[in-house]
Amino acid sequence: MSTYRNFTVETDADGIALVTWDMPDKSMNVFTEEVMDEIDAIVDQTVADAGVKGVVFTSGKNAFSGGADLTMIRGMFSLLQEEQAKNPETAMQKLFDVAGRMTWLWRKIETNGKPWVSAINGVCMGGALELSLACHGRVVSNAKSVKLALPEVKVGIFPGAGGTQRVSRLANTQDALQMMTTGQTLTPQRAKAMNLVHQVVEPDQLVAAAKQMIKDGLKPVAPWDEKGFKVPGGGIWTPASAQLWPAAPAILRRETAGNYPGALAILKCVYEGLQVPFDTGLRIEQRYFTQVLRSTEAFSMIRSLFISIQELGKGARRPAGPEKKKFSKIGVVGAGFMGASIAYVSAAAGIAVSLIDRDEEAAAKGKAVSEKLVADSIGKGRMTKEEGEKLLSLITPTADYAALSDVALVIEAVFEDRQVKKDVIEKVEAVLPEGAIFASNTSTLPITGLAQNSKRPNQFIGVHFFSPVEKMMLTEVILGEETGDEALAAALDYVAQIKKTPIVVNDTRGFYVNRCVFRYINEAYDMLIEGVPAAMIENAAKMAGMPVGPLSLNDEVAVDLSQKIMKASIADLGEASVKPERMALVDKLVNDLDRRGRKNTRGFYDYPAKPAKKSLWPGLKDFYPQKPAAEVDVTVLKQRLLVTIALEAARTMEEGIVTDPREADVGSILGFGFAPYTGGTLSYIDGMGVKAFVALCETLAAQYGEHFRPTPLLLDMAAKGETFYTRFNPYGAVTKAA
């Protein structure tokens, strides 16, 4: 038997070769060039060995595989850049060949003449699911950890290793399109119902069941290679398809506003592929994949949502000196909604939490938030009763600060008031062990000011969570002027332990995310004041790729919070810092009409009792003379909403608040859903070119105000032909050739 670095191959007495994928030095199996070469060799070896009757392919790790490796994706972009520079004529052919490597290797497995069964024991994503679909049999463990998905559309591409062709020949077309265009995650049971897997078995029966399929005479031929194969539902030219296909692009446009080339390519691959022989379908898919890979959207999304998220999650910004910390117990002070939710995500990561509030009753009320979240998770089958009980047993509500005497980290989440926070800092530091870190979950108060109340400002840091904490993946880690490396390292280690993505931000009013969010909301105020109908503002935002309109978002964060922030701004920075028309609009809503947002069921929207849906408040149109819809340019509305946010992100880079473009991009997408197809705020600028962005800003400034004026940094970058990723090149980050 040949030896492989990433696989072991053992043939049993029945002539069944068990191929176990277990990459050394990796926590998860991923595809690399070496892995592909070894799979290629294993196919040749098992075909040549007359003693081998069939192959079972499985994983030696908890998960099956997460799909492609970062380095492989990077390699594709590097190849494209190098070839484009050297020989543009052959660059496309080279990229086409690289894009097809996995496609034709999986096809080689499918047509090798001996039966292969994929035994899926854990998470199986992307190319790994496509490999499994090319096997003749698929057996899946029913363990809770098993998830199957083709999530490529979420990072700007699509399943390009046969996924679009095989899923649409196994499942009915509507389910296939739904799964691939949304990147939906399937349970083993759902995958079986969709006909994507053959059996779902107990985890300890997995390999035995896979071997049994071969013993039972599994044919080494894919259904579509059999004579007379019919597509589920009869293919494209049927009455059912005549109903589905005219609607499909319209549904996709409703969901994506035409912003995602990868999603549209899935429709084309399935529609065209189902009308031709299978190998031709694969070639069609390979062509579209090559085309999408060259788009700005794919490049920007892969860089931010695949590469940068992983790099930041693995501690790209962690100082090298301090030792890695694993927290077994922390303290959370303030058992209100935020503090209670922080306690929940910490306990969910196996960390014991002392949850402190002014009295036992308030602390217990905080734990009740976790009890409700656990009950919901158990009800939805996401958690067992035992797991829920274990999680809740880790949270101890108390009014006694002495409970913090043995913790390495305390997170303060009390009311946004300097005096209240000062009192808490003093009480905590009276009992806190010497090396412990104090983190403040503040969303508006600068950390340096709060740290002045601390006896050890070098161990004081901001850790800003977003609501709802259990769902939002981003955390802003904020450095005060005196925050030391130990505190930064500890904060990043904690954020990694609770499986969130951190961005490191220097101290400023509103930090990074909220500064951008309020630019978005303020632009909507300006539009309302100009007489743009509210519905057009909200729809333009969605067409621009934002998950929610700015007025809807303002209702979620509370209209009176906007009022407080504006008042604080006037108090600290003077009258000129807030446009009087914006202040008047917010004052009228809050003071005169008591419309504070979702929390009191009245804001820009009305919130009737369920099941009725929220709707824009009709009274808004009486605030200002309305422009006829025909006079409003939706393209300009879209530009204004995205440009004002991107400009603010550029300002934070210029001011040194954010220092790494990866964090500006990832923070904007995870923090408030900034149009993901752009790759984030700075990728949006880089994607159109800084020169073009500056010209667009100048045009908007001339018509809509000085806040669109490009900054000195942008003017300098435009003159030098730079991008954010070349000027502030993060270590090893991918930059696209101009």
CORPE-V912650 format. One record per helix or strand. SS is the DSSP state (h for helix, s for strand). FROM is the first residue (numbers start at 1). LEN is the number of residues. If there is no record, write none. Layout:
ss->SS from->FROM len->LEN
ss->SS from->FROM len->LEN
This chain:
ss->s from->7 len->5
ss->s from->16 len->6
ss->s from->31 len->1
ss->h from->33 len->16
ss->s from->54 len->6
ss->s from->65 len->1
ss->s from->68 len->1
ss->h from->70 len->17
ss->h from->88 len->12
ss->h from->101 len->10
ss->s from->115 len->6
ss->s from->124 len->2
ss->h from->127 len->8
ss->s from->137 len->5
ss->s from->148 len->2
ss->h from->151 len->5
ss->h from->163 len->8
ss->h from->173 len->10
ss->s from->185 len->2
ss->h from->188 len->6
ss->s from->199 len->3
ss->h from->203 len->13
ss->h from->223 len->3
ss->h from->232 len->3
ss->h from->239 len->18
ss->h from->261 len->13
ss->h from->278 len->16
ss->h from->296 len->18
ss->s from->329 len->5
ss->h from->337 len->12
ss->s from->352 len->5
ss->h from->360 len->20
ss->h from->385 len->9
ss->s from->395 len->4
ss->h from->401 len->4
ss->s from->409 len->4
ss->h from->418 len->14
ss->s from->437 len->4
ss->h from->447 len->5
ss->h from->457 len->3
ss->s from->460 len->6
ss->s from->474 len->6
ss->h from->485 len->13
ss->s from->501 len->6
ss->h from->513 len->18
ss->h from->534 len->10
ss->h from->550 len->8
ss->h from->559 len->15
ss->h from->575 len->3
ss->h from->580 len->13
ss->s from->597 len->1
ss->h from->598 len->3
ss->s from->602 len->1
ss->s from->605 len->2
ss->s from->615 len->2
ss->h from->618 len->5
ss->h from->629 len->3
ss->h from->634 len->21
ss->h from->661 len->12
ss->h from->676 len->3
ss->h from->681 len->8
ss->h from->690 len->15
ss->h from->706 len->3
ss->h from->712 len->9
ss->h from->724 len->4
